[in-house]
Amino acid sequence: MRGRNIAAERVENYEVDPATLLLQFTFEDAGDEMIAIYHSHPVSVAYPSATDAWNANYPESIYLICSLEFDDAPVIRGFCLEPHFIDFDLETLRAQLPFYETRPGLFAYFQDVATPVPAALADVAIQVPAPFYVDFFVDDAGALIDSRIVAIAECDLADS
C-alpha cells in the first residue's frame, strides 16, 4: 500500500499521510498484518536516520529503505528498529555526548558498533546492543517532550 509523504520538506523528512496509516486497522480486522514499511533516502545511504529511528512505531515490521543516492545503483536494505523506553539520565547524556539536531526539535546521538561506548552510556549499552540512537524531542521552549533509545538490526531480506 503506497502512502503519500506529507512532510513539508520531503527530501529531509517523511510523514505518512494519516489516512494510509488508518488502513492498517482495516487490514488487521481482515486478519492481515503489516510486515514492512518502506521509504526512500533520495540523497543518502540505505541506513536508518535519527528521524527514521524516532518514527519507528512498529517494532514487529521490517523497515525497508531504498537509497537513491546514485541514480544508476539504487540499494534496498531492511532493518528492525526497536524502540526502548528505559530509564536513563538524559541531562547527563546531553552534557557528555555530542547530540545533533536532526530536524527542528529532534536531537540524536548515534552509537555505532565500532565506536567505544562512552561511560555516560554504559548502563544503556547493557540493556540495548549497539548500534542504536538516543533520540529526544523538545518543544519550542526547549522543554523535553519525549525520549527513547532505538536499537537497529539489519534484516537479511533473502530470509524475510
TIMIRO-335468 format. One record per residue (C-alpha): x, y, z; residue in three letters. Coordinates in steps of 0.2 Angstrom, whole numbers. Last residue first. Layout:
N
       x       y       z   drenza
       X       Y       Z      ala
...
//
This chain:
160
       x       y       z   drenza
      61     -62      25      ser
      77     -74      23      asp
      83     -66       7      ala
      80     -49      15      leu
      93     -52      29      asp
      87     -40      42      cys
      99     -26      49      glu
      97     -23      67      ala
      95      -5      74      ile
      90      -2      93      ala
      81      14      96      val
      83      23     113      ile
      69      35     118      arg
      65      52     123      ser
      49      63     124      asp
      43      81     126      ile
      58      89     134      leu
      56     108     136      ala
      66     118     124      gly
      53     132     123      ala
      48     127     105      asp
      45     109     111      asp
      59      96     114      val
      61      79     106      phe
      74      66     111      phe
      83      52     102      asp
      97      40     108      val
     101      30      93      tyr
     107      12      92      phe
     120       1      85      pro
     123      -6      98      ala
     115     -18     110      pro
     102     -11     122      val
     101     -16     140      gln
     120     -16     144      ile
     123      -2     132      ala
     111       9     142      val
     120       7     158      asp
     137      11     150      ala
     130      26     140      leu
     138      40     151      ala
     155      30     151      ala
     155      32     132      pro
     153      16     122      val
     168      13     111      pro
     164      16      92      thr
     164       1      81      ala
     146      -4      85      val
     140      13      82      asp
     131      24      95      gln
     121      38      87      phe
     116      53      96      tyr
     100      62      92      ala
      90      78      94      phe
      73      82      87      leu
      66     100      90      gly
      68     106      72      pro
      76      92      62      arg
      92      81      65      thr
      98      92      79      glu
     115      85      85      tyr
     119      77     101      phe
     138      76     105      pro
     138      67     122      leu
     143      72     139      gln
     130      86     144      ala
     116      79     135      arg
     119      62     142      leu
     119      69     160      thr
     103      78     156      glu
      95      62     148      leu
      98      52     164      asp
      91      35     158      phe
      76      25     162      asp
      70      14     148      ile
      58      16     134      phe
      66       5     121      his
      61       7     102      pro
      65      -7      91      glu
      70      -4      73      leu
      72     -20      63      cys
      80     -16      46      phe
      79     -19      28      gly
      91     -14      14      arg
      87      -8      -4      ile
     101       0     -15      val
      98      10     -30      pro
     113      10     -42      ala
     111      20     -58      asp
     104      36     -49      asp
     117      35     -35      phe
     110      42     -19      glu
      93      34     -22      leu
      94      23      -6      ser
      79      12      -3      cys
      75       9      15      ile
      64      -6      20      leu
      59      -5      39      tyr
      54     -23      44      ile
      38     -23      55      ser
      36     -30      73      glu
      44     -14      80      pro
      30      -3      73      tyr
      32      14      80      asn
      49      18      72      ala
      47      37      69      asn
      61      42      80      trp
      73      29      72      ala
      68      35      55      asp
      72      53      61      thr
      89      48      68      ala
      92      40      51      ser
      91      22      46      pro
     103      16      33      tyr
     101      15      14      ala
     113      29      10      val
     109      47       7      ser
     102      58      -6      val
      84      52     -10      pro
      83      41       5      his
      67      31       1      ser
      53      24      11      his
      46       7      15      tyr
      36      -1      29      ile
      36     -20      31      ala
      26     -34      38      ile
       9     -26      42      met
      -4     -40      47      glu
     -19     -47      39      asp
     -34     -55      48      gly
     -47     -44      39      ala
     -49     -33      55      asp
     -30     -31      54      glu
     -31     -25      36      phe
     -45     -12      41      thr
     -34      -7      56      phe
     -19      -4      45      gln
     -29       7      34      leu
     -28      21      47      leu
      -9      23      42      leu
     -15      27      24      thr
     -27      40      30      ala
     -14      48      42      pro
      -2      53      27      asp
      15      46      30      val
      27      59      37      glu
      44      59      30      tyr
      59      70      32      asn
      74      78      23      glu
      69      76       5      val
      51      78       9      arg
      52      95      17      glu
      35      99      22      ala
      31      81      26      ala
      15      74      18      ile
      23      58      11      asn
      10      49       2      arg
       7      30       7      gly
       8      16      -5      arg
       0       0       0      met
//
